[in-house]
């Protein structure tokens, strides 16, 4: 090898080295340059209802950027992610360094499509898709679920029963039904009919006590995630007895939890009360997510 060939080889190697994505300085610059990204109606399944809106922060990276998944309510048969657009705005302000997903799921129709376990399957499918895309999206694959009403029930039920990979690190439960064995529901003569209409019984082992299987308070284990709860003291849809059952189960299994009883009904609280909720959620998730 002559002198000029040797110099050319050194220059080529130096250029290749400087352009490598393995260079930590280059990686840091790339991460710093990632802009805020918003994608609406991202599909995660074959149904039009299986979609989410995604809000990715600027400067995100696959080591540090955690994800909050917001799940709407609607008695498992109605509701839409658009119902929580204002809450998404507040959450983005509280968590500017987090990715935020506003999730839709397939709604039960009372005849041909049941809620359970299809809706928890939808949460799982969305999470699996996000995990598969995490390097491309530059998120780290850790999640918290923030659910309202039926969405809070689905969030706690998914975490306590179906999150076998422990992707979910914390749950925010806002007026979620927690115990279908509670007399608050069972004294209603039509309750069992309603529950059965929401369930694909073929998806559960024969003889399953559906009320127990679908009650987050009855499914808490030592593997459940830390949970923060918010309930109204004048809620006619979900009584405070649900919170009592849930707290008892969390305590028995040594799962960290916090609870706030809000002066009001089923989540129809004022701006000051929701501001207090946001502060408490931020402190809680900073500790456990």
Long-range contacts (C-beta under 8 A, 24 or more apart in sequence): 31-59, 31-60, 31-61, 31-138, 32-59, 34-58, 34-59, 34-60, 34-61, 34-138, 44-122, 44-125, 44-126, 44-129, 45-106, 45-122, 45-125, 47-106, 49-104, 49-105, 49-106, 49-107, 50-104, 50-105, 50-106, 50-122, 50-125, 50-126, 51-81, 51-104, 52-81, 52-101, 52-102, 52-103, 52-104, 52-126, 53-81, 53-88, 53-101, 53-102, 54-99, 54-100, 54-101, 54-102, 54-137, 55-88, 55-92, 55-99, 55-100, 55-101, 55-102, 56-99, 56-137, 56-138, 56-139, 57-96, 57-97, 57-98, 57-99, 59-97, 60-97, 60-99, 60-137, 60-138, 60-139, 61-138, 61-140, 62-134, 62-135, 62-138, 62-139, 62-140, 63-140, 64-97, 64-140, 65-97, 65-98, 65-99, 65-138, 65-139, 65-140, 66-98, 66-99, 66-139, 66-140, 66-142, 66-143, 66-144, 66-169, 66-289, 67-98, 67-99, 67-100, 67-101, 67-130, 67-139, 67-140, 67-141, 67-142, 67-143, 67-144, 68-95, 68-98, 68-99, 68-100, 68-101, 68-143, 68-144, 68-146, 68-285, 69-101, 69-103, 69-123, 69-126, 69-127, 69-143, 69-144, 69-145, 69-146, 70-100, 70-101, 70-102, 70-103, 70-146, 70-147, 70-151, 71-103, 71-105, 71-123, 71-145, 71-146, 71-147, 71-148, 71-151, 71-152, 71-154, 71-155, 72-102, 72-103, 72-104, 72-148, 72-150, 72-151, 73-147, 73-148, 73-149, 73-150, 73-151, 73-152, 73-175, 73-267, 74-107, 74-149, 74-150, 74-151, 75-149, 75-150, 76-107, 76-108, 76-115, 76-116, 76-119, 76-150, 76-154, 76-198, 77-107, 77-108, 77-109, 77-110, 77-115, 78-107, 79-107, 79-150, 79-151, 80-104, 84-148, 87-148, 87-274, 90-274, 90-278, 91-146, 91-278, 94-278, 94-281, 94-282, 95-282, 95-285, 99-137, 99-139, 101-126, 101-130, 105-154, 108-197, 108-198, 110-197, 114-197, 114-198, 114-199, 114-200, 115-198, 115-199, 116-198, 116-199, 116-200, 116-203, 116-214, 117-162, 117-200, 117-203, 117-204, 118-200, 119-154, 120-154, 120-157, 120-158, 120-161, 120-162, 123-154, 123-155, 123-158, 123-162, 124-158, 124-162, 124-163, 127-167, 127-168, 131-167, 141-167, 142-167, 142-169, 142-289, 143-167, 143-168, 143-169, 144-168, 144-169, 144-170, 144-171, 144-172, 144-285, 144-288, 144-289, 145-170, 145-171, 145-172, 146-171, 146-172, 146-174, 146-281, 147-171, 147-172, 147-173, 147-174, 147-176, 148-174, 148-175, 148-176, 148-267, 149-174, 149-175, 149-176, 149-177, 149-237, 149-238, 149-266, 149-267, 150-176, 150-177, 151-176, 152-176, 152-177, 153-177, 153-178, 153-216, 156-216, 156-227, 156-246, 157-214, 157-216, 157-219, 159-224, 159-225, 159-227, 160-216, 160-219, 160-220, 160-221, 160-224, 161-216, 161-219, 163-225, 166-223, 168-225, 169-225, 169-226, 169-288, 169-289, 170-225, 170-226, 170-227, 170-228, 170-284, 170-285, 170-288, 170-289, 171-225, 171-226, 171-227, 171-228, 172-227, 172-228, 172-230, 172-281, 172-284, 172-285, 173-227, 173-228, 173-229, 173-230, 173-246, 174-230, 174-267, 174-277, 175-230, 175-231, 175-232, 175-235, 175-237, 175-238, 175-266, 175-267, 176-216, 176-229, 176-238, 176-242, 177-237, 177-238, 177-242, 178-215, 178-216, 178-217, 178-238, 178-242, 178-243, 178-245, 178-246, 179-215, 179-216, 179-217, 179-218, 179-241, 179-242, 179-245, 179-246, 180-210, 180-211, 180-212, 180-214, 180-215, 181-211, 181-212, 181-215, 181-218, 182-239, 182-241, 182-242, 182-245, 183-241, 184-238, 184-239, 184-241, 184-242, 186-211, 215-245, 216-246, 217-242, 217-245, 217-246, 217-248, 217-249, 218-245, 218-249, 220-246, 220-249, 220-250, 220-252, 220-253, 220-255, 221-253, 222-253, 222-254, 222-255, 224-250, 224-253, 224-255, 225-255, 225-288, 226-255, 226-256, 226-257, 226-284, 226-287, 226-288, 227-255, 227-256, 227-257, 228-257, 228-258, 228-259, 228-260, 228-280, 228-281, 228-284, 229-257, 229-258, 229-259, 229-260, 230-259, 230-260, 230-262, 230-277, 231-259, 231-260, 231-261, 231-262, 232-261, 232-262, 232-263, 232-264, 232-265, 232-266, 232-267, 232-268, 232-269, 233-261, 233-262, 233-263, 233-264, 234-263, 234-264, 234-265, 235-264, 235-265, 235-266, 236-265, 236-266, 237-266, 238-266, 256-288, 258-284
